[in-house]
């Protein structure tokens, strides 16, 4: 087994809404930022599931 991989952070893109899309084998999440732009993060299915679980514990 190799090293665990972390979600890849991609450069910010133009303004827009919160958006999650499947692109190739990854899941790409675009999060709007205060002051403009969006943070773009690529996750695999496991990371996306773990993020969903973590968010559910916060928002119920």
KOLGU-4560 file (N, C-alpha, C; in nm, 3 decimals, padded with zeros to 5 digits):
<recs>
<n_xx: 00.084 n_yy: -00.118 n_zz: 00.000 ca_xx: 00.000 ca_yy: 00.000 ca_zz: 00.000 c_xx: 00.088 c_yy: 00.124 c_zz: 00.000 mol: A seq: 1 type: UNK>
<n_xx: 00.043 n_yy: 00.227 n_zz: -00.067 ca_xx: 00.119 ca_yy: 00.352 ca_zz: -00.075 c_xx: 00.073 c_yy: 00.451 c_zz: 00.028 mol: A seq: 2 type: UNK>
<n_xx: 00.125 n_yy: 00.570 n_zz: 00.012 ca_xx: 00.088 ca_yy: 00.681 ca_zz: 00.100 c_xx: -00.058 c_yy: 00.718 c_zz: 00.078 mol: A seq: 3 type: UNK>
<n_xx: -00.130 n_yy: 00.760 n_zz: 00.184 ca_xx: -00.267 ca_yy: 00.808 ca_zz: 00.163 c_xx: -00.264 c_yy: 00.937 c_zz: 00.082 mol: A seq: 4 type: UNK>
<n_xx: -00.365 n_yy: 00.958 n_zz: 00.000 ca_xx: -00.371 ca_yy: 01.078 ca_zz: -00.082 c_xx: -00.469 c_yy: 01.176 c_zz: -00.020 mol: A seq: 5 type: UNK>
<n_xx: -00.437 n_yy: 01.303 n_zz: -00.031 ca_xx: -00.525 ca_yy: 01.409 ca_zz: 00.017 c_xx: -00.602 c_yy: 01.466 c_zz: -00.101 mol: A seq: 6 type: UNK>
<n_xx: -00.714 n_yy: 01.527 n_zz: -00.073 ca_xx: -00.791 ca_yy: 01.592 ca_zz: -00.180 c_xx: -00.702 c_yy: 01.697 c_zz: -00.247 mol: A seq: 7 type: UNK>
<n_xx: -00.710 n_yy: 01.704 n_zz: -00.377 ca_xx: -00.629 ca_yy: 01.800 ca_zz: -00.452 c_xx: -00.698 c_yy: 01.935 c_zz: -00.455 mol: A seq: 8 type: UNK>
<n_xx: -00.624 n_yy: 02.039 n_zz: -00.423 ca_xx: -00.679 ca_yy: 02.174 ca_zz: -00.432 c_xx: -00.641 c_yy: 02.232 c_zz: -00.567 mol: A seq: 9 type: UNK>
<n_xx: -00.738 n_yy: 02.283 n_zz: -00.637 ca_xx: -00.715 ca_yy: 02.341 ca_zz: -00.769 c_xx: -00.722 c_yy: 02.493 c_zz: -00.759 mol: A seq: 10 type: UNK>
<n_xx: -00.671 n_yy: 02.564 n_zz: -00.857 ca_xx: -00.676 ca_yy: 02.711 ca_zz: -00.852 c_xx: -00.819 c_yy: 02.763 c_zz: -00.848 mol: A seq: 11 type: UNK>
<n_xx: -00.834 n_yy: 02.881 n_zz: -00.791 ca_xx: -00.967 ca_yy: 02.943 ca_zz: -00.787 c_xx: -01.015 c_yy: 02.974 c_zz: -00.927 mol: A seq: 12 type: UNK>
<n_xx: -01.144 n_yy: 02.969 n_zz: -00.944 ca_xx: -01.205 ca_yy: 03.002 ca_zz: -01.073 c_xx: -01.294 c_yy: 03.124 c_zz: -01.056 mol: A seq: 13 type: UNK>
<n_xx: -01.363 n_yy: 03.163 n_zz: -01.160 ca_xx: -01.452 ca_yy: 03.278 ca_zz: -01.154 c_xx: -01.564 c_yy: 03.259 c_zz: -01.054 mol: A seq: 14 type: UNK>
<n_xx: -01.638 n_yy: 03.367 n_zz: -01.031 ca_xx: -01.750 ca_yy: 03.363 ca_zz: -00.938 c_xx: -01.856 c_yy: 03.264 c_zz: -00.985 mol: A seq: 15 type: UNK>
<n_xx: -01.933 n_yy: 03.214 n_zz: -00.892 ca_xx: -02.042 ca_yy: 03.124 ca_zz: -00.926 c_xx: -02.097 c_yy: 03.060 c_zz: -00.800 mol: A seq: 16 type: UNK>
<n_xx: -02.200 n_yy: 02.977 n_zz: -00.815 ca_xx: -02.264 ca_yy: 02.913 ca_zz: -00.701 c_xx: -02.183 c_yy: 02.793 c_zz: -00.651 mol: A seq: 17 type: UNK>
<n_xx: -02.222 n_yy: 02.742 n_zz: -00.534 ca_xx: -02.167 ca_yy: 02.615 ca_zz: -00.487 c_xx: -02.205 c_yy: 02.510 c_zz: -00.590 mol: A seq: 18 type: UNK>
<n_xx: -02.111 n_yy: 02.429 n_zz: -00.629 ca_xx: -02.135 ca_yy: 02.334 ca_zz: -00.737 c_xx: -02.050 c_yy: 02.209 c_zz: -00.712 mol: A seq: 19 type: UNK>
<n_xx: -02.109 n_yy: 02.092 n_zz: -00.735 ca_xx: -02.036 ca_yy: 01.966 ca_zz: -00.725 c_xx: -02.066 c_yy: 01.886 c_zz: -00.851 mol: A seq: 20 type: UNK>
<n_xx: -01.961 n_yy: 01.844 n_zz: -00.921 ca_xx: -01.978 ca_yy: 01.768 ca_zz: -01.045 c_xx: -01.883 c_yy: 01.649 c_zz: -01.046 mol: A seq: 21 type: UNK>
<n_xx: -01.921 n_yy: 01.547 n_zz: -01.122 ca_xx: -01.832 ca_yy: 01.433 ca_zz: -01.143 c_xx: -01.757 c_yy: 01.461 c_zz: -01.272 mol: A seq: 22 type: UNK>
<n_xx: -01.625 n_yy: 01.460 n_zz: -01.263 ca_xx: -01.541 ca_yy: 01.486 ca_zz: -01.380 c_xx: -01.439 c_yy: 01.374 c_zz: -01.389 mol: A seq: 23 type: UNK>
<n_xx: -01.454 n_yy: 01.291 n_zz: -01.490 ca_xx: -01.366 ca_yy: 01.175 ca_zz: -01.502 c_xx: -01.387 c_yy: 01.082 c_zz: -01.385 mol: A seq: 24 type: UNK>
<n_xx: -01.279 n_yy: 01.048 n_zz: -01.316 ca_xx: -01.288 ca_yy: 00.957 ca_zz: -01.202 c_xx: -01.298 c_yy: 01.032 c_zz: -01.070 mol: A seq: 25 type: UNK>
<n_xx: -01.298 n_yy: 01.166 n_zz: -01.076 ca_xx: -01.302 ca_yy: 01.246 ca_zz: -00.954 c_xx: -01.431 c_yy: 01.322 c_zz: -00.939 mol: A seq: 26 type: UNK>
<n_xx: -01.447 n_yy: 01.381 n_zz: -00.822 ca_xx: -01.561 ca_yy: 01.466 ca_zz: -00.791 c_xx: -01.503 c_yy: 01.604 c_zz: -00.766 mol: A seq: 27 type: UNK>
<n_xx: -01.554 n_yy: 01.705 n_zz: -00.836 ca_xx: -01.501 ca_yy: 01.840 ca_zz: -00.825 c_xx: -01.603 c_yy: 01.928 c_zz: -00.754 mol: A seq: 28 type: UNK>
<n_xx: -01.559 n_yy: 01.993 n_zz: -00.646 ca_xx: -01.645 ca_yy: 02.081 ca_zz: -00.568 c_xx: -01.593 c_yy: 02.223 c_zz: -00.584 mol: A seq: 29 type: UNK>
<n_xx: -01.683 n_yy: 02.314 n_zz: -00.621 ca_xx: -01.650 ca_yy: 02.455 ca_zz: -00.636 c_xx: -01.726 c_yy: 02.534 c_zz: -00.529 mol: A seq: 30 type: UNK>
<n_xx: -01.651 n_yy: 02.596 n_zz: -00.439 ca_xx: -01.710 ca_yy: 02.665 ca_zz: -00.324 c_xx: -01.688 c_yy: 02.815 c_zz: -00.339 mol: A seq: 31 type: UNK>
<n_xx: -01.797 n_yy: 02.895 n_zz: -00.339 ca_xx: -01.781 ca_yy: 03.041 ca_zz: -00.349 c_xx: -01.705 c_yy: 03.094 c_zz: -00.227 mol: A seq: 32 type: UNK>
<n_xx: -01.622 n_yy: 03.195 n_zz: -00.251 ca_xx: -01.543 ca_yy: 03.256 ca_zz: -00.145 c_xx: -01.588 c_yy: 03.399 c_zz: -00.119 mol: A seq: 33 type: UNK>
<n_xx: -01.576 n_yy: 03.443 n_zz: 00.007 ca_xx: -01.603 ca_yy: 03.582 ca_zz: 00.040 c_xx: -01.506 c_yy: 03.669 c_zz: -00.038 mol: A seq: 34 type: UNK>
<n_xx: -01.554 n_yy: 03.774 n_zz: -00.098 ca_xx: -01.467 ca_yy: 03.861 ca_zz: -00.175 c_xx: -01.455 c_yy: 03.820 c_zz: -00.321 mol: A seq: 35 type: UNK>
<n_xx: -01.523 n_yy: 03.714 n_zz: -00.361 ca_xx: -01.523 ca_yy: 03.672 ca_zz: -00.500 c_xx: -01.439 c_yy: 03.549 c_zz: -00.526 mol: A seq: 36 type: UNK>
<n_xx: -01.464 n_yy: 03.488 n_zz: -00.639 ca_xx: -01.393 ca_yy: 03.367 ca_zz: -00.679 c_xx: -01.451 c_yy: 03.243 c_zz: -00.613 mol: A seq: 37 type: UNK>
<n_xx: -01.400 n_yy: 03.130 n_zz: -00.652 ca_xx: -01.442 ca_yy: 03.003 ca_zz: -00.594 c_xx: -01.319 c_yy: 02.917 c_zz: -00.569 mol: A seq: 38 type: UNK>
<n_xx: -01.322 n_yy: 02.843 n_zz: -00.459 ca_xx: -01.219 ca_yy: 02.744 ca_zz: -00.430 c_xx: -01.261 c_yy: 02.615 c_zz: -00.497 mol: A seq: 39 type: UNK>
<n_xx: -01.172 n_yy: 02.554 n_zz: -00.574 ca_xx: -01.204 ca_yy: 02.431 ca_zz: -00.645 c_xx: -01.123 c_yy: 02.318 c_zz: -00.583 mol: A seq: 40 type: UNK>
<n_xx: -01.193 n_yy: 02.212 n_zz: -00.536 ca_xx: -01.129 ca_yy: 02.098 ca_zz: -00.471 c_xx: -01.173 c_yy: 01.971 c_zz: -00.542 mol: A seq: 41 type: UNK>
<n_xx: -01.076 n_yy: 01.886 n_zz: -00.576 ca_xx: -01.108 ca_yy: 01.757 ca_zz: -00.637 c_xx: -01.096 c_yy: 01.649 c_zz: -00.530 mol: A seq: 42 type: UNK>
<n_xx: -01.199 n_yy: 01.565 n_zz: -00.520 ca_xx: -01.201 ca_yy: 01.458 ca_zz: -00.421 c_xx: -01.227 c_yy: 01.326 c_zz: -00.491 mol: A seq: 43 type: UNK>
<n_xx: -01.188 n_yy: 01.217 n_zz: -00.425 ca_xx: -01.229 ca_yy: 01.085 ca_zz: -00.474 c_xx: -01.358 c_yy: 01.049 c_zz: -00.400 mol: A seq: 44 type: UNK>
<n_xx: -01.418 n_yy: 00.936 n_zz: -00.434 ca_xx: -01.547 ca_yy: 00.898 ca_zz: -00.376 c_xx: -01.540 c_yy: 00.882 c_zz: -00.224 mol: A seq: 45 type: UNK>
<n_xx: -01.431 n_yy: 00.826 n_zz: -00.174 ca_xx: -01.415 ca_yy: 00.808 ca_zz: -00.029 c_xx: -01.408 c_yy: 00.942 c_zz: 00.042 mol: A seq: 46 type: UNK>
<n_xx: -01.329 n_yy: 01.033 n_zz: -00.011 ca_xx: -01.316 ca_yy: 01.166 ca_zz: 00.048 c_xx: -01.449 c_yy: 01.240 c_zz: 00.046 mol: A seq: 47 type: UNK>
<n_xx: -01.522 n_yy: 01.229 n_zz: -00.063 ca_xx: -01.652 ca_yy: 01.296 ca_zz: -00.074 c_xx: -01.750 c_yy: 01.240 c_zz: 00.030 mol: A seq: 48 type: UNK>
<n_xx: -01.748 n_yy: 01.109 n_zz: 00.049 ca_xx: -01.835 ca_yy: 01.046 ca_zz: 00.147 c_xx: -01.799 c_yy: 01.091 c_zz: 00.289 mol: A seq: 49 type: UNK>
<n_xx: -01.669 n_yy: 01.096 n_zz: 00.318 ca_xx: -01.623 ca_yy: 01.142 ca_zz: 00.450 c_xx: -01.660 c_yy: 01.288 c_zz: 00.473 mol: A seq: 50 type: UNK>
<n_xx: -01.650 n_yy: 01.371 n_zz: 00.370 ca_xx: -01.690 ca_yy: 01.511 ca_zz: 00.382 c_xx: -01.839 c_yy: 01.520 c_zz: 00.410 mol: A seq: 51 type: UNK>
<n_xx: -01.919 n_yy: 01.442 n_zz: 00.339 ca_xx: -02.063 ca_yy: 01.441 ca_zz: 00.362 c_xx: -02.097 c_yy: 01.402 c_zz: 00.505 mol: A seq: 52 type: UNK>
<n_xx: -02.029 n_yy: 01.298 n_zz: 00.557 ca_xx: -02.052 ca_yy: 01.255 ca_zz: 00.695 c_xx: -02.014 c_yy: 01.365 c_zz: 00.794 mol: A seq: 53 type: UNK>
<n_xx: -01.900 n_yy: 01.430 n_zz: 00.770 ca_xx: -01.854 ca_yy: 01.537 ca_zz: 00.860 c_xx: -01.952 c_yy: 01.654 c_zz: 00.860 mol: A seq: 54 type: UNK>
<n_xx: -02.003 n_yy: 01.690 n_zz: 00.743 ca_xx: -02.100 ca_yy: 01.799 ca_zz: 00.734 c_xx: -02.230 c_yy: 01.762 c_zz: 00.805 mol: A seq: 55 type: UNK>
<n_xx: -02.274 n_yy: 01.637 n_zz: 00.791 ca_xx: -02.397 ca_yy: 01.593 ca_zz: 00.857 c_xx: -02.387 c_yy: 01.603 c_zz: 01.008 mol: A seq: 56 type: UNK>
<n_xx: -02.269 n_yy: 01.575 n_zz: 01.065 ca_xx: -02.255 ca_yy: 01.585 ca_zz: 01.210 c_xx: -02.267 c_yy: 01.729 c_zz: 01.258 mol: A seq: 57 type: UNK>
<n_xx: -02.233 n_yy: 01.824 n_zz: 01.172 ca_xx: -02.240 ca_yy: 01.966 ca_zz: 01.209 c_xx: -02.380 c_yy: 02.022 c_zz: 01.190 mol: A seq: 58 type: UNK>
<n_xx: -02.444 n_yy: 01.988 n_zz: 01.078 ca_xx: -02.575 ca_yy: 02.047 ca_zz: 01.048 c_xx: -02.692 c_yy: 01.960 c_zz: 01.092 mol: A seq: 59 type: UNK>
<n_xx: -02.664 n_yy: 01.836 n_zz: 01.127 ca_xx: -02.768 ca_yy: 01.747 ca_zz: 01.175 c_xx: -02.841 c_yy: 01.684 c_zz: 01.070 mol: A seq: 60 type: UNK>
</recs>
